[in-house]
Amino acid sequence: MGKSRLEAFSDGVLAIIITIMVLELRTPEGSSWHDLREVVPTFLTYLLSFVYVGIYWNNHHHLLQLVSKVNGTVLWANLHLLFWLSLLPFTTSWMDDTGFDPVPTGVYGIDLLAAAAAYWLLQRTLIRGQGPAGPLASAIGADRKGKLSPVAYLAGIIASFWVPYVGVALYAAVALLWLVPDRRVERFVTEHGASEG
């Protein structure tokens, strides 16, 4: 089957996730600059999660550039990824509402780690469908960032139980690592002239 419905559904779910997160932002009680400072931590947790959703949206788009058709296994792998991403509004809110207490900060990291694992599974499922010599496997290559990220998430989760801000710093560091869009697929398409087809 074609990939257009999968792309449209995924885009819609990611848009809803961002909408739910922004609805969690509360306005300050007063109208002064000082009152605005009180919501800065909430805004920063929202910003971190917004960046993560944006990273997944961007890389999901690039991933599907080299795919022309999907099957039921791919659909389930994609839903698995969307499930973990759909928990971001909850884990973001819990971490913020508790002032970065250890357990909520660790759970936020577990959500990020689970989403990374689900993305890897989706990637592997798509590659399996094309074969190891297919365009997606060639474009992905060694995937150093993809291998480093789960290690950093795990370190962040562990750190969260002792010094939660260290955990948050590690989560933010991974986001910064991925903030520059993954250009491997774009380079492959440019060098080879077309997507799978």
Beta strands, then each sheet from edge to edge (+ up, - down):
end
